[in-house]
Each structure stands twice: as C-alpha cells, then as structure tokens.
Amino acid sequence: MAARAALLGLWLLSCWGRVPGQQPHLVEYLERRLAALEERLAQCQDQSSRHAAELRDFKNKMLPLLEVAEKEREALRAEADSVAGRVDRLEREVDYLETQNPAPPCVEIDEKVAGGPGTKGKGRRNEKYDMVTDCGYTISQVRSMKILKRFGGPTGLWTKDPLGQTEKIYVLDGTQNDTAFVFPRLRDFTLAMAARKASRVRVPFPWVGTGQLVYGGFLYFARRPPGGPGGGGEMNTLQLIKFHLANRTVVDSSVFPAEGLIPPYSLTADTYIDLAADEEGLWAVYATQEDDRHLCLAKLDPQTLDTEQQWDTPCPRENAEAAFVICGTLYVVYNTRPASRARIQCSFDASGTLSPERAALPYFPRRYGAHASLRYNPRERQLYAWDDGYQIVYKLEMRRKDEEV
C-alpha cells in the first residue's frame, strides 16, 4: 500500500511539475498524505500484534482447560459404562429370580365354576370345549419385543387380519371413535407421515373400548345399543356389530347374551367386551355383576355372532389389563397402577388340556406404560400391542401343551 502511494505521488509530481509555481504545494500535500498513510499502517501493525498476542494468551489458557475437560469426559464415559454394566447385571439377576420364584398359578375356584349355588342353568355353559383343529400349543415365553412407532392416543388397537391375504394394517385409535385407519402394509405404517398413506374406513356406530377385532375381512366391534346408558362402571347390554370392510356395510348384529356388563380388566376401564381370535375362531372376554371378581369367556360363531359356549373362569379381574386366546386357552395379563412390568398370571384352557399348574407365566419386556389392547395373530404367532400410544410387536415362543415344563 505504501509503495502504491509513493508511485502515485511520483506520478502526480511529474504531472504537476509541468505547471510552473505549483511544485512546493504539491510536495507538501504528498508529504502529508504519506505521513497519514504511514500512521495508519503503524496502527494496523500495532492492532495485529495485539490481537495475535491476545490469541496466543487465549490459546495458552484454553489448552489446559481442554485437557481437563477431555479427562473429565473420559471419566464420565467410563463411569457411565460401569453403571450400564451394573444395570445389565442387575436385570439379569432380577430375571433369574423371577424364573426361580414364579407367581402362584391362578387356581381359585368359585362356586359358579364348581357348579354350586348361584349357577344359572344356561345351555353349553362351563362344558369342556371340543377343539375343531389340532392346535395344541401354549406359550413358553415372550421371545422378543419390537417397538414400531407412536401413533394416536394412549388407548387404541392395531392389528392384522389373521385370515386376510394381504399385509394390511388396521389402526383404531381411541375408545369411542368411528373411523379406522387402513395402511397397505407395515412399512407404510412405520413412515414418519404415516397418516398420508392410510385410507379411512368409517363405521356407522362408534365402538366402545379397545375390544375390536379384524377377522376374515370383517370388523367386529361392540356398540352401545340405541337408548343405552352413556357409560360408567356398568353397562346393561352391548350390541355386537359385524362390519364388512370392503363393502363398508353392516352385515349382521347381535345383542351380547350377558346383562350387567362391567369392564373385565380393572386397569382398562373403557372396555366391556374384548374380542379375540385364535386358531379355533372367534372369542369374547367379558365380566358381569353376577360375579364381579372373575372373567368370563365365550366362544362365538363368526358367521352369525351367536354364542356357542360360555365359561366362568378363575382369572381375577383385579389388576388385569388385557388378555388374548391361543389354541383355546385364555391368557390374562396383569399389571399394577402405576404401570410396571406386565406378566401373564392366569390362564384358562377351555378344552381342559392345559392345567394352570403346567402353564408358563412369563413376564413381558419393559415398556412405556400399560397395555390398552393385545391382539394375537395365529399365522405369525405374535402379539400386536398398544402401549400408551406406542405400537409394539411381541414374538412368542411356543411349546406343546402336553410337553413337560
């Protein structure tokens, strides 16, 4: 910059030199300009030197701090790894203790189950169920858990059609709704903007609770009959609806043959009838005021919705949150409030093949909250669970009912 100013001055001097009497003034002007430039250059050099010194000082101060922070980070990482190892070891010890100290089987016998006083003479009640298939499996353990995503509210239902030829996923959000989401396949459901991939099926009546079921191309659900009560702890009767998903029409309906219905699961108070499907067909889990301590089981005809058989089970309602049926055996899942780790603590085999003492009582892996619904898919041998708005898949390990534990 100084060289450019000098050259500029020489050029101006040569130009002004041609004008007589102007040289002294030009020289003074150029000298003043050059002096100002030199002063500015000196200031710039001073500032650059000062900034460089400040940067060196800052670097010298920060290097020890960075070394200390790195050491602390390594120490925290080592401590976190140690804590994680202790937690894993503690979980293994807890799992071992749980396997060594299983919960006692549910063998409470009520007067109704034993056929004593108070039993009403209803045909085909508490009779041994005759299996229509050769299915003879029972749960050995919950092998794995996979959390798919979070969709909808804390209560709801998601499932596949166990008899369907497609991979469609059906999602029914809420306990009093009339619109179901249908996804072409599981991959579309797991996308971030899943709702855009879904078609919507609207039913003519709102369903009650989370006891709905998709089976053989139909949606089965319970509704309050016209003029029925608006809710509460007791429901006099409920109407079962059979809805054709392809035609979107109601093809059949039937009043469920039980009065004074109450929620079968004390931890899922909005559900009054929980429909289930297994290798044998269609089932219903419910409870009545006649015996407000235990669950009841019914075998339904999926074509006509007629009740073929009914059983009074020894499984308690207290602390029950959900249930499902596999090979004619009802498995009831229990939890606590607030929710902790769920476990199958009661089973009832309608055919009488599996005794409660021989049934496995496995725990479920840790989750977010409580099961709002569980749907067994006999073709895949896995459960579709709704847990506080999270959609979960449990893979099950089976064994023969007659196999020694």
C-alpha positions in Angstrom: 0.0 0.0 0.0 2.9 2.4 0.8 4.6 1.5 -2.5 1.4 2.3 -4.4 1.1 5.7 -2.6 4.8 6.5 -3.4 4.3 5.7 -7.1 1.1 7.7 -7.1 3.0 10.6 -5.6 5.8 10.4 -8.1 3.3 10.3 -11.0 1.5 13.4 -9.6 4.8 15.1 -9.1 5.7 14.5 -12.7 2.4 15.8 -13.9 2.4 18.9 -11.7 5.9 19.5 -12.5 4.9 20.8 -15.8 2.9 23.6 -14.2 5.2 26.4 -13.1 4.9 27.5 -9.4 2.9 24.5 -8.1 5.8 22.2 -7.0 6.1 23.3 -3.3 2.4 23.0 -2.6 2.2 19.6 -4.3 5.2 18.3 -2.3 3.7 19.4 1.0 0.4 17.8 0.1 2.0 14.5 -0.8 4.1 14.5 2.3 1.0 15.0 4.5 -0.8 12.1 2.7 2.2 9.8 3.0 2.5 10.6 6.7 -1.2 9.8 7.3 -0.8 6.5 5.5 2.3 5.6 7.5 0.5 6.4 10.7 -2.4 4.2 9.7 -0.1 1.4 8.7 1.6 1.6 12.1 -1.8 1.5 13.9 -2.8 -1.6 11.9 0.5 -3.3 12.7 0.0 -2.5 16.4 -3.5 -3.9 16.4 -2.5 -7.0 14.5 0.3 -7.6 17.0 -2.0 -7.0 20.0 -4.7 -9.4 18.6 -2.0 -12.0 17.9 -0.8 -11.7 21.4 -4.3 -12.0 22.8 -5.0 -15.1 20.7 -1.8 -16.7 22.0 -2.8 -15.9 25.5 -6.3 -17.3 25.0 -4.9 -20.4 23.4 -2.4 -20.9 26.3 -5.3 -20.5 28.8 -7.7 -22.9 26.9 -5.3 -25.7 26.3 -5.1 -26.8 29.9 -8.9 -26.4 30.3 -9.5 -28.6 27.2 -7.2 -31.2 28.6 -9.1 -31.2 31.9 -12.4 -31.4 30.0 -11.2 -34.3 28.0 -10.1 -36.2 31.1 -13.4 -35.5 32.8 -15.3 -36.7 29.6 -13.3 -39.9 29.6 -14.0 -40.4 33.3 -17.7 -39.8 32.8 -17.8 -42.2 29.9 -16.1 -44.9 32.0 -18.5 -44.3 34.9 -21.5 -44.5 32.5 -20.2 -47.8 31.1 -19.7 -49.1 34.6 -23.3 -48.1 35.6 -24.7 -49.6 32.4 -22.9 -52.9 33.2 -24.2 -52.9 36.7 -27.8 -52.2 35.4 -27.5 -55.1 32.9 -26.2 -57.4 35.6 -29.0 -56.4 38.0 -31.6 -57.0 35.2 -30.2 -60.5 34.6 -30.3 -61.2 38.3 -33.9 -60.0 38.5 -34.9 -62.1 35.5 -33.2 -65.1 37.2 -35.1 -64.5 40.4 -38.3 -64.2 38.5 -37.8 -67.5 36.8 -36.8 -69.1 40.1 -39.8 -67.6 42.0 -42.8 -67.8 39.7 -46.1 -66.3 40.7 -48.5 -68.9 42.0 -50.9 -70.2 39.3 -54.4 -68.9 39.4 -56.4 -71.9 40.7 -59.1 -70.1 42.8 -62.4 -72.0 42.4 -65.6 -70.1 42.7 -69.0 -71.6 43.4 -70.0 -70.7 39.8 -67.1 -72.6 38.4 -67.8 -75.7 40.6 -71.4 -75.6 39.6 -72.6 -74.8 43.2 -75.3 -72.5 44.3 -75.9 -69.4 42.2 -75.2 -71.1 38.9 -77.9 -70.4 36.3 -79.0 -73.2 34.0 -77.8 -71.9 30.7 -77.1 -74.4 28.0 -73.5 -75.1 27.0 -72.1 -73.2 29.9 -68.8 -74.4 31.6 -68.7 -77.5 29.4 -65.4 -78.7 28.1 -64.7 -77.3 24.7 -64.2 -79.7 21.8 -61.3 -78.5 19.7 -62.0 -78.2 16.0 -58.4 -78.1 15.0 -55.3 -80.0 16.1 -53.8 -76.9 17.7 -52.1 -78.0 20.9 -49.7 -75.2 21.7 -49.2 -73.0 24.7 -46.9 -70.0 25.4 -43.4 -70.9 26.6 -42.0 -67.3 26.8 -42.2 -63.8 25.2 -39.1 -64.1 23.0 -38.7 -60.5 21.8 -40.2 -57.1 21.6 -40.1 -54.5 18.8 -41.4 -51.0 19.2 -42.7 -49.8 15.8 -43.7 -46.2 16.4 -46.0 -43.9 18.3 -49.4 -43.2 16.7 -52.6 -41.8 18.2 -53.6 -41.5 21.8 -52.8 -43.6 24.9 -55.5 -46.1 24.2 -56.3 -47.9 20.9 -55.9 -51.0 18.9 -53.7 -52.1 15.9 -53.8 -55.5 14.2 -53.7 -57.5 11.0 -56.4 -59.8 9.7 -55.2 -63.3 10.6 -57.3 -64.7 7.7 -56.5 -62.0 5.2 -54.5 -62.5 2.1 -52.9 -59.0 2.3 -50.5 -57.3 4.6 -52.9 -54.5 5.6 -52.5 -52.9 9.0 -55.7 -51.7 10.8 -55.4 -49.0 13.4 -58.3 -48.0 15.6 -57.4 -45.0 17.8 -59.4 -44.2 20.9 -62.2 -45.9 22.9 -65.1 -44.1 21.4 -64.5 -43.5 17.7 -66.0 -44.4 14.3 -63.0 -44.1 11.9 -60.4 -46.8 11.3 -57.0 -46.2 9.5 -56.0 -48.8 7.0 -52.4 -49.0 5.8 -51.4 -51.1 2.7 -48.5 -52.7 4.6 -46.4 -52.4 7.8 -43.7 -50.4 6.1 -46.2 -47.6 5.2 -47.4 -47.5 8.8 -43.9 -47.0 10.1 -43.2 -43.9 8.0 -43.0 -40.5 9.6 -46.0 -39.2 7.8 -47.9 -42.4 8.0 -51.4 -40.9 8.1 -51.0 -39.7 4.5 -50.5 -43.3 3.3 -53.7 -44.6 5.1 -57.2 -44.9 3.8 -60.0 -44.3 6.3 -63.0 -46.5 6.9 -65.9 -45.0 8.8 -68.3 -47.3 10.7 -71.9 -46.3 11.2 -71.7 -46.5 15.0 -68.9 -45.6 17.4 -67.2 -48.5 19.0 -66.8 -49.0 22.8 -63.4 -49.6 24.4 -60.5 -51.3 22.7 -62.1 -54.7 22.2 -62.4 -54.6 18.4 -61.2 -57.3 16.1 -60.5 -57.7 12.3 -61.2 -61.2 11.2 -61.8 -62.7 7.8 -62.4 -59.3 6.1 -64.8 -58.1 8.7 -64.5 -55.6 11.6 -66.2 -56.9 14.8 -66.9 -54.4 17.5 -69.2 -53.6 20.4 -71.5 -50.6 20.4 -74.0 -49.2 22.9 -77.5 -50.2 21.8 -79.9 -47.3 20.9 -81.1 -45.7 24.1 -78.4 -47.4 26.2 -76.5 -45.8 29.1 -73.8 -43.3 28.3 -71.0 -45.0 30.2 -69.9 -45.5 33.8 -68.9 -48.7 35.6 -71.8 -50.8 34.5 -73.3 -51.5 31.1 -76.6 -53.4 30.9 -76.1 -54.8 27.5 -74.0 -54.3 24.4 -74.6 -55.0 20.7 -72.0 -56.8 18.6 -71.6 -55.4 15.1 -70.2 -57.3 12.1 -69.0 -54.7 9.5 -67.8 -55.7 6.0 -64.6 -53.7 5.5 -64.6 -54.0 1.7 -68.3 -53.1 1.1 -68.4 -50.8 4.2 -71.8 -52.1 5.3 -73.1 -53.8 8.4 -73.9 -57.4 7.5 -75.0 -58.6 10.9 -75.6 -57.6 14.6 -76.5 -59.3 17.8 -77.1 -58.3 21.4 -74.5 -60.0 23.5 -76.2 -62.5 25.8 -75.0 -61.1 29.1 -76.5 -58.5 31.4 -74.9 -56.1 33.8 -71.7 -56.0 31.9 -68.7 -54.5 33.7 -65.1 -53.9 32.4 -63.3 -57.3 32.5 -60.0 -55.6 33.2 -59.8 -53.3 36.2 -56.9 -51.4 34.6 -58.7 -50.9 31.3 -62.0 -49.4 32.4 -63.3 -48.4 29.0 -63.5 -51.9 27.5 -66.6 -54.1 28.3 -66.2 -56.9 25.7 -62.8 -57.8 24.4 -62.9 -59.8 21.2 -60.1 -62.2 20.3 -59.2 -64.7 17.5 -57.0 -67.7 17.5 -56.6 -71.0 15.6 -60.1 -72.0 16.7 -62.0 -68.9 15.7 -63.7 -66.0 17.5 -63.9 -65.5 21.3 -65.1 -62.8 23.7 -63.7 -61.9 27.1 -66.2 -60.1 29.4 -67.4 -59.8 33.0 -70.7 -59.3 34.7 -72.0 -58.0 38.0 -73.2 -61.6 38.8 -69.5 -62.4 39.5 -67.7 -59.1 39.6 -64.4 -60.7 40.7 -63.6 -63.0 37.7 -63.5 -63.0 33.9 -65.9 -64.9 31.7 -65.1 -66.4 28.3 -67.4 -67.0 25.3 -67.0 -68.8 22.0 -68.7 -67.0 19.2 -69.8 -68.0 15.7 -68.1 -65.5 13.4 -70.8 -66.0 10.8 -73.9 -65.3 12.9 -72.4 -63.8 16.1 -74.3 -66.5 18.1 -72.7 -67.5 21.4 -71.8 -71.2 21.2 -70.4 -71.7 24.6 -69.6 -69.7 27.8 -67.3 -70.3 30.7 -66.8 -68.7 34.1 -63.0 -68.6 34.5 -61.0 -68.5 37.8 -59.0 -65.5 36.4 -59.4 -62.4 38.6 -60.4 -59.0 37.2 -58.3 -57.1 39.8 -55.1 -55.7 38.2 -55.9 -57.3 34.8 -55.1 -55.1 31.9 -55.6 -57.3 28.8 -56.0 -60.8 27.5 -55.7 -63.0 24.4 -56.5 -66.6 23.3 -54.2 -69.1 21.8 -55.4 -72.7 20.9 -58.5 -72.3 23.0 -56.6 -71.1 26.1 -57.2 -67.7 27.6 -54.1 -65.8 28.9 -54.7 -62.9 31.2 -52.1 -60.2 31.6 -51.8 -58.3 34.9 -50.0 -55.2 35.9 -50.0 -52.6 38.7 -51.1 -49.0 39.0 -48.9 -47.1 38.2 -47.8 -49.4 35.4 -44.7 -51.5 35.9 -43.7 -54.8 34.3 -46.7 -56.8 33.0 -47.0 -60.6 33.4 -49.3 -63.4 32.4 -50.5 -64.6 35.8 -53.6 -66.6 34.9 -54.6 -69.0 32.1 -57.7 -70.9 31.4 -57.9 -73.7 28.9 -61.5 -74.2 27.7 -60.7 -77.7 26.5 -59.2 -78.7 29.8 -55.9 -80.0 28.3 -53.6 -77.5 29.9 -53.8 -77.3 33.7 -53.0 -74.0 35.4 -50.1 -75.6 37.2 -48.4 -76.5 33.9 -48.9 -73.2 32.2 -46.0 -70.8 31.8 -46.4 -67.4 33.4 -43.9 -65.3 31.5 -43.1 -61.6 32.0 -43.3 -59.1 29.2 -40.2 -56.9 28.5 -40.1 -53.4 30.0 -42.3 -50.9 28.1 -43.7 -47.4 28.4 -46.9 -47.9 30.3 -49.8 -50.3 30.3 -51.3 -52.5 27.6 -54.5 -50.9 26.2 -55.0 -53.9 23.9 -53.3 -57.2 22.8 -54.2 -59.0 19.6 -52.8 -62.4 18.8 -52.1 -63.3 15.2 -52.1 -67.2 14.9 -50.5 -67.1 11.5 -47.5 -65.1 12.7 -47.5 -66.3 16.3 -47.0 -62.9 17.6 -48.9 -60.2 19.6 -49.8 -56.7 18.4 -49.9 -54.5 21.4 -50.9 -50.8 22.1 -48.9 -49.4 24.9 -49.6 -45.8 25.9 -49.7 -44.7 22.2 -46.8 -46.9 21.2 -47.4 -49.8 18.8 -45.4 -52.9 19.8 -44.9 -56.4 18.4 -44.2 -59.3 20.7 -42.8 -62.5 19.2 -43.9 -65.6 21.2 -42.1 -68.9 21.7 -44.5 -71.9 21.9 -44.4 -75.4 23.2 -46.8 -78.3 23.2 -49.4 -78.4 25.9 -48.5 -81.9 26.8 -44.8 -81.2 26.9 -43.1 -81.4 30.2 -42.0 -78.0 31.6 
